[in-house]
Amino acid sequence: MIDLKLLEHLENIITPERKARFDAVLPERTKYFTVATEDVYQLHNTSAVIRSCDVFGIQEVNIVEETNSKRIDREIAMGAQKWVDLNRYNHVKDCISDLKQKGYQIVATTPHENDCELHDFNINKPSCFFFGRETEGLSQAVLDEADCFLKIPMVGFTESLNISVSAAIILQHVTTKLKRTDIEWQLSENEQLEKRMDWIKKSIKSYDQIVANFYKSNPI
């Protein structure tokens, strides 16, 4: 449970501009859709996907690093890694199992004989959009477990898009479509409070000391 008195105290410490930004961003956040990247080799691609997730209100990103394990490129992510929750996995099967337990359908973003074009995608189920490696694409493990296959229509000579571009196009489309429905896509009230507290913690350098002083002056 979030201590609302502590939260109010901490909100008086951050700048009014930062608090107003939290007020504006939180109602637009969702876990209804999420994204997973599988062994993306180029560091800036994963970082750019995280940035796109933040831009379009996706709160959680799942990163599978079965082969390639690298730190997030802060310059590319532009601080987005502070505001988006990262779930990291060493094995793609663990990632898929976890996502399915959470109620997500697995959407493989790749051309397939049974694929669906983006404008026809049904948003009525919580979904995780999987993006694969730059050259090889998604592994057979993901393709075998996928509930559906999604592609972006392309009419040029180039056969594929960079994954960060693909992620941005797909997320912009599905989130815009989602917000025009009656689906309850927003974070719950408690999730918003928890995320507000988390963001405040990341915004205050002396957070632990301030909290300790608060409880010293306001014993439970």
Disulfide bonds with the S-S distance in Angstrom:
none
